[in-house]
């Protein structure tokens, strides 16, 4: 069958090949796929894992409520899973930003090889020094018993039409791949990798730290992090087994940052050891 990768046929094909997904919803246009997933989390007849894919997302969001520029070449989707499918303590759920980010990094890296693809803690995928994807993790349901993984990926995004500040810091796969990449054609492999990454993380969360260290954008760089109402500065040493960012402060003390925003980092790599 000829598949129209710019339409719902692509999503239907994904459903037929995936043994993991239980339900898929294709929406021509939506304000936010994460918001839609959260609105149906308590529907008793809604099987999970649920995938929601949008051809157009009008109000995409990142962490801290930031807006996300997108056009018809941007892949935007959300995965919703129920607590029994994760089978881990809920305190570990925020680590899914790293898990999903690694899965996206895996796939994008294969498409644009040998161009560098890296992860910026805690939830951004960087291509050739600019952001190509973002991951947003949210809980859903009356009892917060579901988790939603939202991903926006610039596959064939035309950044020439983006605001100047976006053009400067964003990247699109189409500008680095040596062949044409259709927006939705990359989706099946990303879903498969997310499923594999979640299965591995469920039994061995420490392995995520090892894989993350290999593609960590910040490792060895001086960073400034806004956390707990203050700015922490030092050299990034990677992450620990629980997903916290390890930073060596100027006084030599190594601290773990579990939540925060990296607001600055140096271009030069200073150290690699921990």
C-alpha positions in Angstrom: 0.0 0.0 0.0 1.2 3.5 -0.8 1.5 5.4 2.4 0.8 9.2 2.5 3.3 10.2 5.2 1.7 13.6 5.4 -1.7 12.2 6.4 -3.5 9.7 8.7 -2.4 6.7 6.6 1.0 6.9 8.2 -0.5 6.7 11.7 -2.7 3.8 10.7 0.3 1.9 9.4 2.1 2.6 12.7 -0.8 1.1 14.6 -0.7 -2.1 12.5 3.0 -2.7 13.1 3.3 -1.8 16.7 2.7 -4.5 19.3 3.1 -1.9 22.1 0.6 0.8 21.4 -3.0 0.1 22.3 -4.6 3.2 20.8 -3.8 6.0 18.3 -5.6 9.2 17.6 -4.8 11.4 14.6 -5.9 15.0 14.8 -5.6 17.4 11.8 -5.2 20.3 14.2 -5.0 20.8 18.0 -3.8 23.4 20.4 -1.6 20.9 22.3 -1.3 17.1 22.0 -0.3 17.0 25.7 -3.4 19.0 26.7 -5.6 16.7 24.6 -4.1 13.6 26.2 -4.6 15.0 29.7 -8.3 15.8 28.9 -9.1 12.1 28.1 -6.9 10.5 30.8 -9.9 9.5 33.0 -12.0 8.0 30.2 -12.6 4.4 31.4 -12.7 3.1 27.8 -9.4 4.7 26.8 -6.7 2.0 26.4 -3.0 2.9 26.9 -0.3 3.3 25.7 -2.1 6.0 23.7 -0.4 7.9 20.9 -1.8 11.3 19.8 -0.4 12.7 16.6 -1.2 16.1 15.2 -0.7 17.4 11.7 -0.8 20.9 13.1 -0.2 22.0 16.7 -1.1 25.7 17.3 -0.1 26.2 20.9 2.8 23.8 21.5 4.5 24.2 24.9 7.9 23.4 26.4 9.1 23.4 30.0 8.2 26.5 32.0 5.3 27.2 29.6 7.5 28.3 26.8 5.9 28.3 23.3 7.2 26.1 20.5 7.5 27.2 16.9 6.1 24.7 14.4 4.9 24.3 10.9 3.8 21.5 8.6 7.3 20.0 8.8 7.3 19.7 12.6 6.4 16.3 14.1 4.3 16.8 17.2 2.9 14.0 19.3 2.2 12.8 22.8 2.3 9.3 24.4 0.2 8.6 27.4 0.9 5.6 29.7 -0.9 4.4 32.9 1.0 3.7 36.1 0.8 -0.2 35.7 2.5 0.0 32.3 5.5 1.9 33.8 5.6 -0.4 36.9 8.1 1.9 38.7 7.8 4.3 41.6 6.2 7.6 40.6 9.2 9.5 41.9 11.1 8.1 38.9 8.6 9.4 36.3 10.5 12.7 35.7 13.4 10.6 34.4 11.2 9.8 31.4 12.3 13.1 29.9 15.8 11.6 29.7 14.5 8.2 28.5 12.5 9.7 25.6 15.2 12.2 24.8 17.7 9.3 24.4 15.2 7.5 22.1 14.9 10.6 19.9 18.6 11.1 19.9 19.1 7.5 18.7 16.9 8.0 15.7 17.9 11.5 14.7 21.6 10.5 15.0 21.1 7.7 12.5 19.4 10.0 10.0 22.0 12.8 10.1 25.1 10.8 10.8 27.9 11.9 11.2 26.6 15.2 12.4 26.6 15.4 16.2 23.3 14.9 18.1 23.4 15.6 21.8 21.1 15.9 24.8 20.9 19.0 27.0 19.6 18.2 30.5 16.9 17.6 31.2 14.7 17.5 28.1 16.2 19.0 24.9 17.8 17.3 21.8 20.5 19.3 20.1 21.7 18.9 16.5 24.8 20.7 15.3 24.7 23.0 18.3 21.0 24.0 18.0 17.8 22.7 19.4 16.0 20.2 17.2 13.5 18.6 19.6 12.0 19.1 23.1 10.4 16.7 25.5 7.7 17.7 28.0 6.6 15.3 30.8 3.3 15.8 32.6 1.1 13.8 34.9 -2.6 13.3 34.1 -5.8 11.9 35.6 -7.7 12.7 38.7 -5.2 10.6 40.7 -2.2 11.6 38.6 -2.0 8.0 37.7 -1.0 8.6 34.0 2.1 10.2 32.5 2.1 12.1 29.2 5.3 12.4 27.2 5.0 15.2 24.7 7.6 15.6 21.9 8.1 18.2 19.3 10.7 17.5 16.6 11.8 19.7 13.7 11.9 17.1 10.9 11.3 19.3 7.9 10.5 22.5 9.7 11.2 25.6 7.5 13.1 27.7 10.0 13.4 30.6 7.5 9.8 31.4 8.5 10.5 31.3 12.2 11.1 34.4 14.4 14.8 35.6 14.3 15.5 34.4 17.9 14.2 30.9 16.9 16.2 30.8 13.7 19.4 31.5 15.6 19.0 28.6 18.2 16.9 26.0 16.4 17.8 23.3 13.9 15.8 21.1 11.5 16.7 17.6 10.4 16.1 18.4 6.7 19.0 20.8 6.7 21.5 18.1 7.8 20.2 14.8 6.3 21.7 13.6 3.0 18.3 12.6 1.8 14.7 13.8 1.9 13.0 13.0 5.2 9.2 13.2 5.4 7.7 14.6 8.5 5.8 11.5 9.7 8.1 8.8 8.2 10.4 9.0 11.2 7.6 8.4 13.7 7.5 4.6 13.7 11.2 4.2 14.6 10.9 6.8 17.4 8.0 5.0 18.9 9.8 1.7 18.7 12.9 3.2 20.4 10.9 4.8 23.1 9.3 1.4 23.9 12.7 -0.2 24.0 14.2 2.6 26.1 11.4 2.4 28.7 11.7 -1.3 29.0 15.4 -1.0 29.7 15.0 1.9 32.1 12.3 0.0 34.0 14.8 -2.6 35.1 18.0 -0.6 35.2 17.8 3.2 35.6 21.5 3.5 36.1 22.1 2.5 32.5 20.4 5.7 31.4 23.2 7.7 33.1 25.8 5.8 31.1 24.1 6.3 27.8 23.3 10.0 28.6 27.0 10.7 29.4 28.0 9.7 25.9 25.8 12.4 24.3 25.6 15.0 27.1 25.9 18.4 25.6 26.9 20.0 28.9 29.4 17.5 30.2 32.7 19.2 30.9 31.3 22.7 30.3 30.9 25.6 32.7 27.2 26.0 33.4 24.9 28.4 35.2 21.7 26.8 36.6 18.7 28.5 38.1 17.5 26.2 40.8 15.6 26.7 44.1 15.6 30.5 43.7 19.3 30.8 43.2 21.9 30.5 40.5 24.4 27.7 40.7 27.7 27.9 38.7 30.3 25.2 38.1 31.4 22.5 35.7 28.9 19.8 34.6 30.0 16.3 35.3 27.0 14.5 33.7 24.1 12.9 35.6 23.8 10.4 38.4 21.8 7.2 38.4 18.6 9.0 39.3 18.9 11.6 36.5 20.1 14.5 38.6 22.7 16.8 37.0 26.1 16.6 38.7 27.9 19.9 39.0 31.3 20.6 40.5 31.2 24.1 42.1 34.1 26.4 42.1 34.8 25.5 45.7 35.3 21.8 44.6 32.1 20.5 46.1 30.0 18.2 43.8 26.3 18.8 44.0 23.3 17.1 42.4 20.6 19.2 40.8 17.3 17.5 40.5 15.3 20.3 39.0 16.2 23.6 37.5 16.9 25.5 34.3 20.4 25.6 32.6 20.5 29.2 31.5 24.1 29.5 30.3 26.9 27.2 29.3 30.4 27.7 27.9 31.4 26.8 24.4 34.6 25.2 25.6 34.9 21.8 27.3 37.0 22.1 30.4 37.0 18.6 31.9 35.7 15.2 31.1 36.2 13.2 34.3 33.8 13.0 37.2 
